[in-house]
Amino acid sequence: MKQTKYGDLVQYIENDIMTGILQPGHKLLSITRLSEHFAVSKNTVIRALHLLESRDKIEARPKSGFFVKHQVHREQPTAPSFHNIEPSRVLVPELFQDIMLRGSAFDIMPNDVLPPPHALMCKLHRNINKAIRTQATQRAMYYDEPLGLYALREELREHYSSAGVSISSTDVCITSGCQHALFLGLTATCVKGNNVVIESPGFYGVVQLLEELGLNAIELPSHSVSGVDINVLRETLDKYKITACVVSPAFATPSGSCMSEDNKKALIQLANKNDFAIIEDDIYGDLGFTSRPKPIKAFDTEERVILCSSFSKTLSRDLRIGWVMGARWQSKIKKLKLVSNLACSQAMQAALARFMQDGDYKRHLAYKRGTLLVQRDQLVQALNKYWKGELKFTIPNGGLTVWLELDSAINTGDLYNAAATQNIIIAPGALFSLAPNFTHFMRLSFNHPTLGNREKAIAKLSSMVFKNLIR
């Protein structure tokens, strides 16, 4: 993704602040001087300064200019370290069902107002309405082909080619969302009783699938910056037979971690050597603020990587359209789709294909990434402003979520129950691991602006935690 001029300026000033070249209290050059020095327009400078202000890096002083702010230092959450890594049976906590019933996994205030939809989303809705009318007269009494609508599969092929993935349209199977894609991937590669490696902390939906399929989970520590620990995986493979490894390499929930390309290649090598499938959850891959990481699939040398994703995080959860690239298991996945789902909405697929053909999906992603970056900074600013007690948290370069470590005396399961009475919803750390390793952690999302009541909710959460600690 090409960096903008104002983005270059923001990065330059941020780097000077981080390296100490610009100290707290230092006055920046005037807008005119910055414009001349960097050979950009004054509007570009103003936009960059406003973004730095929203990130709490600088502050405007009346009739004086912009100054570097005193930074509140926040450390990264403690890296997990597990003493006993072994296969275990899976039991999904009831807490998961409660959060799903509230429909609020990514919104701290699910009953609060939302900003109006962007013009491109309105165009997608018009595409859908038109496709439904067309299908009603032409294809309403027919199912689509098992792999899904060719036009959409071809658009997805082209979309992933720009990320370094070389496939054909027959390598793509349309699904009813990413969870359905993950289900197909696990069902195609595993049988009851097999061992599956998962990240910890990691996506709770995978745990739900393992329980339903009767698979054993082997949780491996996942660092909040670099993702799953490849060295620990290597040691685990010496002890246990692994059938599949489910990994989210790009801006993973809950931490926003990203695997390096070296680690992706190392994972491929281990899969080839030890004969296991890699099930890649790529659902956040398109939400990088400055770049789109190459999927693990781009490094696949022996058709071992099953890539799963959907439009739910980039466009809308209501669409229920996802995809799976099944590698050597593609034929089996196609049959399993017929058994589990039969077919997906042709009208929805046609509308999405048109949206991508017109270049609207690419334009929407550019808008979405910029919006999420601003909203991430709003959340970080609110945490720095209102949080009274001990707090460590991630500041991811993409995705939707921030992973927070609170004082070890705080149980975020209890905090969830207390906050819910005030219609404030968090995702407690217990959701993201089978073992009690993250009871004082929680996940917050910047999927919505942290303004108004959502900003007040951060202050209320801090007050709840502080009162609990001083009791």
Steps between C-alpha positions, in 0.01 A plus 500: 500500500645836394579741783337847471695826524336590830565143617870543423506822701318340793743208501801734485386708798393192699842344446669816625281491811566130563878535455518806724600748230181689587466516879179564698424872496694555176329744262456375143579713198216720380258371236668720239851380594393134502335548160820646357733250669310189380387650167132429566190718509385677816182288494715186510690636802177595678356152440817337634502722810134424572571125475798532736277696737235224490775247583590708806851564370474879479275774631391837363552801727300816420707758309816295564498207258536123540707335774612145577289360784631319805434137415331253732721192471307177459678169480398205285299230683712227657598232249332168587717213617343156555657230715288203395421481129295193420180395319180577689128459453309814413215654698367839387416729796139615544636854490543460124129433453410800715713739293363359174142542626576866563632532143777720628834326453649815339312786665547628854159674485279288270190713559665832418456690173719424199629734229310491168625252238759614249390569142676187374301282742183663371608406148558140611146493641368622163701226328342242731145629440555495124647149510205372704255640244697342216523164676126503567430495126794292373662265754280492809407132458858381441795437731840632400785261420668330801810721496290816483444773243783507246505882476563538873762224509682668212498835681638334815771332293606836362476665842735245656743507206592855609592352842733244345261202491499314168179300455225435245128566550447123547722520811237722670178373660237749618372438854250643747758708682848438641377276783345269240829506307695403814248223566551362149877518537503315832246241386695428180832448678412351840304217662374478857783471750766670283727767648470855370740782589335835578628838614460620857367758534306435183164507325229341715301390193770241426462357850127470438565300181750268670244419769229417245733283291647311797856617432773549759657843535869567554532863603825674411600842634439786258697822550299821478731634227646204310228235538539127562836382638661290225770364731241366743314345205821329391544352851135393514531311172773286657249383762162476327349413163322807364241484224435872451613842620249786502673836488402863440820663368375851422368735773364207701232539761533581785846661484541614141822297468669439164729214405821588319563355155789297645263340752244430228766321296617311809142388567472373141824304541375339823169407333681341206736308726238382751207452261232728644255751350523874563156658527555873451240741635559805279191695602696810612760489222344786300487732803867600524542874549821533297540170314327172414710212641558205270284206610671176601332361188743709291789284628324164463725249321308173543132601495472480880348841576121536517420871495171613656344847503184704441358849451366519856778718642561716194139556384219357713424203725156476340639393162594149619725447199847357549744279317744216544800408286526132573838408346535120472170460689294716259300212351408371846407850615268542202314181597484604865351834400218317316430301817521789748363794303402389147530851350547868579284793390557565129366854530743587778791350308403686183477831686842450660654399168370820341627703799849358445487529119419871524800560728269592789636236737855634458377856558299386801804329652703821469224691680452225761870482586522876548188501716622212717837669551328813630273287722795302635664827601177618662489186713869529595451867586200417722693225680793734567264775614267309731673186626611541860656167586766273358445433129696355209356479152581440136489767230453289186571612144176353370198290586226599743616437855728597787615243760528634855670364811361635826625473857535130587247543783223574249286220360360625170224238513368678808561834332295380200201420724524831685539704182212322325259638761581843355472379138879506462636188331860379505650172380669347808830317462351165597332487157831476319658196665399163639735540796467775766796695362327828422251561782625859546501578127225635276440596137357832385412588143543817296242385246296805605608855594603542865298819536201607706355213704769259383768733633308532827486118517883489513495741795234289675699181449806665653294617796362147556850352498642772727221459756552124496872542570467742790228307682 
